[in-house]
Amino acid sequence: MLLPASAEFIDLCRTQVDLVVQSLRASASAVYLTEEFAESLQTQLVPIVVYPDDVEPSRLQLPAPRLPSEDDSLSANPNGPKKSRPSALPKQPSAATLEVFRGQPERMVLPLMHEDLVFGLLVVARENQQWSAWEQTQLERVAHTLAIACVLDQRQQWALSADFEQRSLHTQQYQTLANLLHQFRNPLTTLHTLANLLLKRLVPTDPNRRLATSMIQESDRLQTLLQQFDQSIDLGEAALEQAPDPTPGLKRLPASPPTLLLPSSIGTNLQFQPCWIADVLHPLLDSATAIAQTRQLTFEAQIPPELPPVQADPQALQEIFSNLIDNALKYSPAGQSVQIEVSRDPQIQQQAVAVQDTGYGIPAVDLPHLFERHYRGVQSEGEIPGTGLGLAIAQDLIQQMHGTLSVISPSDPKNLTHPGSKFVVCLPEVS
């Protein structure tokens, strides 16, 4: 199977066809490339350049050259070993083999060959005038030029395709690592907050204060390392995304999937099972309450009892709610509130989890891009750190679980100071 011809090779074919038409007075000419080479009489050929433009390629009536049989090889050398069949066209075609049909020497077919491989055909024709020996030599040179150009073109495209595949793998690996680091950030923030709470509860003379202080210092150190990781990943992804595709439209080989650096719950192979939303939320509520206290926020959750289970992956669901709660706490100023409310629609057998804050809201210009990877909008100009990955990860996971994630901002348009935002996760119940 040959890769599609590049624009440069097609231009060269046009130039050579124009040369044949103008210098050798051909009335029709075409260049074909083999789509798939096989040792058969039915080699599939694709027209690359045809002259004149209004001539159908099929009218040139490509020949089906006879393949030498094993009997031919034995008759030429009865005592020699049997040889495998050569390519469908001889390596050095003579003037006789260049004739499409005997009795019609004005039509000729020349193979584009290199090292016993046929890459295509050059077909030329003119009316009522035979090709001289000198003209046949010129046509063979043109065919040889096209054959060498085809080989070089294919080699270049294979190299470019391999380079593109490698860059694609690197992009996937960067994204996977970015997801992992983002998933690492939320529990690290929780540990830092809990260590601060522990330190406040210890009296100054308690020997455990040194341990709590060391925990805070080490978590701060990890936060700094995470920021350096984020910067390095952003630079790497930006370089890969900005690199132009050297072969647009090129049909490339499928890239092998990279080794996953994350648990299955963050990307593929989700384990669907009955999940109770209350069981998923309760561990998150304890840490969220602690974080809200340190940031002087009001935090509350309303979860109806005895809700039926939803069909989801529990780890993925926990990652989604963790991201939404973390954002609500992070972007709410002191004195405001964060509320979680779970509701159920029995008619459509669906449950909704709303995470609402009374923060500053999301600008309208940012809403269409909110779930794009690394998009932070106006937040990128503020002092609150972030990677712009949390919502993208949550959206991807919720779609895999056949649910929806939507945003309403402002959630309270009447409040001009703190209009707030509301993120709503909807999931189907177990049928």
C-alpha positions in Angstrom: 0.0 0.0 0.0 1.5 3.4 -1.1 0.9 6.6 0.8 -0.9 9.3 -1.2 1.3 11.4 -3.4 2.4 14.7 -2.1 1.6 18.0 -3.8 5.3 18.3 -4.9 5.3 14.9 -6.6 2.0 15.7 -8.4 3.5 19.0 -9.6 6.5 17.1 -10.9 4.2 14.7 -12.7 2.4 17.6 -14.4 5.7 19.1 -15.5 6.8 15.8 -17.0 3.5 15.3 -18.7 3.7 18.8 -20.2 7.2 18.0 -21.4 5.9 14.8 -23.2 3.0 16.7 -24.7 5.0 19.7 -25.9 8.4 18.1 -26.9 7.2 14.7 -28.2 3.8 15.9 -29.5 1.8 13.4 -27.4 -2.0 13.8 -27.8 -2.8 12.1 -24.4 -0.8 11.2 -21.4 -1.4 10.0 -17.8 0.6 9.1 -14.7 -0.8 6.3 -12.5 0.4 5.1 -9.1 -0.2 1.6 -7.8 -2.7 1.7 -4.9 -1.7 -1.8 -3.9 0.9 -4.0 -5.5 0.4 -7.7 -5.8 1.8 -10.4 -8.1 -1.3 -10.5 -10.1 -2.7 -9.2 -13.4 -5.2 -7.0 -11.6 -3.0 -4.3 -10.1 -5.1 -1.4 -8.9 -4.0 1.9 -10.3 -4.9 5.4 -9.3 -4.6 8.3 -11.9 -2.5 11.1 -10.5 -2.2 13.4 -13.6 -4.2 13.1 -16.8 -3.9 15.1 -20.1 -6.0 16.4 -21.5 -8.1 17.2 -18.4 -11.4 16.2 -20.1 -10.1 12.7 -20.9 -11.3 9.9 -18.7 -8.4 7.8 -17.5 -10.2 4.6 -18.5 -10.0 5.6 -22.1 -6.3 5.0 -22.1 -6.9 1.3 -21.7 -4.1 0.1 -19.5 -2.5 -3.1 -20.5 -2.2 -6.3 -18.6 1.3 -7.5 -19.2 1.9 -11.3 -19.2 3.8 -12.6 -16.2 6.6 -15.0 -17.0 5.8 -18.4 -15.8 8.1 -21.0 -14.2 8.2 -22.9 -17.5 9.8 -19.8 -19.1 12.5 -19.8 -16.5 13.2 -23.5 -17.0 13.3 -23.2 -20.7 15.8 -20.4 -20.4 18.0 -22.4 -17.9 16.8 -26.0 -17.6 19.4 -26.9 -15.0 19.0 -23.8 -12.9 16.9 -23.4 -9.8 13.3 -22.2 -10.0 12.9 -18.5 -9.3 10.1 -16.6 -7.9 8.0 -14.7 -10.3 9.2 -11.2 -11.0 7.1 -8.0 -10.8 4.2 -7.6 -13.2 6.4 -5.6 -15.5 10.0 -6.3 -16.5 12.7 -4.2 -14.9 14.1 -2.9 -18.3 11.2 -3.0 -20.8 12.1 -3.2 -24.4 10.4 -1.3 -27.2 8.2 -4.3 -27.9 7.0 -4.6 -24.3 6.2 -0.9 -24.2 3.5 -1.3 -26.7 0.1 -1.4 -25.2 -1.2 -3.7 -28.0 0.6 -5.0 -31.0 -0.5 -3.2 -34.1 -1.0 0.0 -32.1 2.6 1.3 -31.5 1.3 4.9 -31.1 0.1 3.9 -27.6 2.8 3.1 -25.0 2.9 2.2 -21.3 6.1 2.6 -19.3 6.4 1.2 -15.8 7.7 3.4 -13.0 10.1 0.9 -11.5 12.7 0.8 -8.9 14.5 -2.3 -7.5 12.0 -4.7 -9.1 9.0 -2.9 -7.6 6.4 -1.2 -9.8 5.2 2.1 -8.3 3.0 3.1 -11.2 2.7 3.6 -14.9 3.4 6.4 -17.5 0.9 6.2 -20.3 1.4 8.2 -23.6 -0.4 8.2 -26.9 -0.6 10.0 -30.1 -2.6 9.5 -33.3 -1.3 8.0 -36.5 2.4 8.4 -35.7 4.7 5.8 -34.3 7.3 6.5 -31.7 10.9 6.5 -32.9 13.7 4.8 -31.0 15.0 8.2 -29.8 11.5 9.1 -28.6 11.2 5.9 -26.8 14.5 6.5 -25.0 13.2 10.0 -23.9 10.0 8.4 -22.6 12.0 5.8 -20.7 14.1 8.7 -19.1 10.9 10.4 -18.1 9.5 7.2 -16.5 12.8 6.7 -14.7 12.7 10.2 -13.4 9.2 9.8 -12.1 10.1 6.4 -10.5 13.0 7.9 -8.6 10.9 10.9 -7.6 8.1 8.5 -6.4 10.5 6.5 -4.3 11.9 9.7 -2.6 8.4 11.0 -2.2 7.3 7.8 -0.5 10.3 7.8 1.8 9.8 11.4 2.8 6.1 10.8 3.6 6.8 7.7 5.6 9.3 9.8 7.7 6.9 12.6 8.1 4.1 10.2 9.0 6.3 8.5 11.6 7.2 12.0 13.0 3.5 13.0 13.2 2.7 9.7 14.9 5.4 10.3 17.5 4.2 13.8 18.2 0.7 12.4 18.6 1.9 9.9 21.2 3.8 12.6 23.0 0.7 14.8 23.1 -1.4 12.0 24.6 1.3 11.3 27.2 1.5 15.0 28.1 -2.3 15.1 28.6 -2.3 11.9 30.6 0.4 13.3 32.9 -1.4 16.6 33.2 -4.6 14.7 34.3 -2.6 12.7 36.8 -1.1 15.8 38.4 -4.5 17.5 38.5 -5.9 14.5 40.2 -3.0 14.7 42.7 -3.7 18.3 43.5 -7.1 18.0 45.2 -6.1 15.5 47.9 -2.9 17.4 48.5 -4.9 20.6 49.1 -7.1 18.7 51.5 -4.1 17.3 53.4 -2.7 20.8 53.7 -6.0 22.2 55.1 -6.4 19.3 57.6 -2.8 19.9 58.8 -3.6 23.6 59.4 -6.7 22.7 61.3 -4.7 20.2 63.4 -2.1 22.8 64.1 -4.7 25.2 65.4 -6.1 22.6 67.8 -2.8 21.8 69.3 -1.6 23.9 72.3 1.7 25.6 71.9 3.4 23.2 74.3 2.2 20.1 72.5 5.2 18.2 71.0 3.0 17.2 68.0 3.0 20.8 66.8 6.4 20.1 65.1 4.9 17.2 63.2 1.9 19.3 62.1 4.2 22.1 61.0 6.4 19.7 59.1 3.3 18.4 57.3 2.3 21.9 56.2 5.9 22.7 55.0 6.1 19.5 53.0 2.7 20.0 51.4 3.8 23.6 50.5 6.9 22.1 48.9 4.8 19.7 46.9 2.5 22.5 45.7 5.6 24.3 44.4 6.8 21.2 42.6 3.3 20.8 41.1 3.4 24.3 39.7 6.8 23.6 38.1 5.3 20.4 36.6 2.3 22.3 35.3 4.6 24.9 33.6 6.7 22.2 32.0 3.7 20.3 30.7 2.1 23.5 29.4 5.3 24.4 27.5 5.5 20.8 26.1 1.9 20.7 25.0 2.1 24.2 23.5 5.1 23.2 21.4 3.4 20.1 20.1 0.2 21.9 19.3 2.0 24.7 17.5 4.1 22.4 15.4 2.4 22.5 11.9 1.2 19.3 10.3 3.9 18.7 7.6 1.6 16.5 5.6 -2.0 17.7 5.7 -4.5 15.2 4.4 -1.9 12.4 4.5 -3.4 9.0 5.4 -1.2 7.9 8.3 -0.7 4.6 10.0 -2.7 4.3 13.2 -0.7 5.3 16.3 -0.2 2.8 19.0 -1.9 3.8 22.3 0.5 5.1 24.9 1.0 3.4 28.2 -1.6 4.8 30.6 -0.2 6.7 33.5 -3.5 7.1 35.2 -6.1 4.7 36.8 -8.8 3.6 34.5 -11.3 6.0 36.2 -9.7 9.0 34.6 -9.9 8.1 31.0 -10.9 4.7 29.6 -12.3 1.3 30.8 -14.7 2.8 33.3 -16.3 0.2 35.5 -20.0 0.8 35.4 -21.9 -0.4 38.5 -24.7 0.7 40.8 -23.5 3.8 42.8 -25.2 5.6 45.6 -24.5 9.3 45.3 -24.6 9.8 49.0 -21.8 7.2 49.5 -19.7 9.0 46.9 -20.3 12.5 48.3 -19.9 11.8 52.1 -16.1 11.4 52.1 -15.8 14.6 50.1 -18.1 16.6 52.4 -15.9 16.1 55.4 -12.8 17.6 53.7 -14.9 20.3 52.0 -16.3 21.4 55.4 -12.8 21.7 56.8 -11.6 23.7 53.8 -14.7 26.0 54.0 -13.9 26.7 57.6 -10.3 27.8 56.9 -11.6 30.1 54.1 -14.5 31.5 56.1 -17.1 30.1 53.9 -20.5 28.6 54.7 -20.8 25.0 53.4 -23.9 22.8 53.4 -25.3 19.8 51.6 -28.8 18.6 51.1 -29.0 14.9 50.2 -32.4 13.2 50.3 -32.4 9.8 52.1 -32.9 6.5 50.4 -32.1 7.6 46.8 -31.9 4.7 44.3 -28.5 4.0 42.8 -27.2 5.5 39.6 -25.3 3.7 36.9 -21.7 5.0 37.0 -18.1 4.4 37.9 -17.7 5.4 41.6 -14.1 6.6 41.3 -14.8 8.7 38.2 -17.9 10.1 40.0 -15.8 11.0 43.0 -13.3 12.8 40.7 -16.1 14.8 39.1 -17.6 15.9 42.3 -14.2 16.7 43.8 -13.4 19.0 40.9 -16.7 20.8 41.1 -16.6 21.3 44.9 -12.9 22.3 44.8 -13.7 25.0 42.2 -16.7 26.3 44.2 -14.6 26.7 47.3 -11.6 28.1 45.5 -13.5 30.8 43.6 -15.8 31.9 46.4 -14.6 34.9 48.5 -14.7 34.9 52.3 -18.1 35.3 53.8 -19.9 33.6 50.9 -21.4 30.1 50.7 -21.2 26.8 48.8 -24.2 24.5 48.6 -24.7 21.0 47.3 -28.2 19.8 46.5 -29.2 16.4 45.2 -32.5 15.9 43.5 -34.4 13.2 41.7 -36.8 13.1 38.7 -38.6 9.8 39.0 -40.4 10.3 35.6 -37.2 10.0 33.6 -35.3 8.0 36.3 -32.5 10.6 36.6 -30.7 12.2 39.5 -29.1 15.6 39.6 -26.3 17.0 41.7 -26.0 20.8 41.8 -22.9 22.5 43.2 -23.7 26.1 43.7 -21.6 29.0 45.0 -22.2 32.7 45.6 -19.0 33.8 44.1 -18.3 36.4 41.3 -19.8 34.2 38.6 -18.3 33.3 35.2 -18.0 35.9 32.4 -20.2 35.3 29.4 -17.2 35.3 27.1 -15.7 32.3 29.0 -18.8 30.1 29.1 -18.5 28.6 25.6 -14.9 27.5 26.3 -15.3 26.5 29.9 -14.8 22.7 29.3 -11.8 23.1 27.0 -8.5 21.7 28.3 -6.2 24.4 29.9 -8.8 27.1 29.3 -9.0 29.5 32.3 -10.2 32.7 30.7 -10.1 35.7 33.0 -9.1 33.5 35.9 -5.7 33.1 34.3 -5.1 36.8 35.2 -5.9 36.3 38.9 -3.8 35.0 41.7 -5.7 31.8 42.2 -3.6 28.9 40.8 -5.1 26.4 38.5 -4.5 24.3 35.3 -7.8 24.6 33.5 -8.1 20.8 33.5 -10.7 20.0 36.2 -13.8 20.9 34.2 -12.4 19.3 31.0 -11.8 16.0 32.9 -15.2 16.1 34.6 -17.0 16.7 31.2 -15.1 13.8 29.6 -15.9 11.4 32.4 -19.5 12.4 32.7 -20.0 11.9 28.9 -18.5 8.4 29.1 -21.1 7.6 31.8 -23.9 8.8 29.5 -24.7 11.8 31.8 -24.5 15.5 31.4 -22.6 18.4 33.0 -24.0 21.9 32.5 -23.3 25.3 34.0 -25.6 28.2 34.9 -23.8 31.5 35.5 -24.9 33.8 36.9 -27.1 31.5 39.0 -28.6 34.5 40.8 -28.8 37.4 38.3 -30.5 39.7 40.9 -27.3 39.6 43.0 -25.0 42.1 41.2 -22.1 41.6 43.6 -22.1 37.9 44.0 -24.2 36.4 41.2 -22.6 32.9 41.7 -22.4 29.8 39.5 -24.1 26.5 39.5 -22.8 23.3 38.0 -25.3 20.5 37.5 -24.4 16.8 37.0 -27.2 14.6 35.7 -26.9 10.8 35.8 -29.3 8.0 34.8 -30.5 5.6 37.5 -30.0 1.9 37.4 -32.8 0.5 35.2 
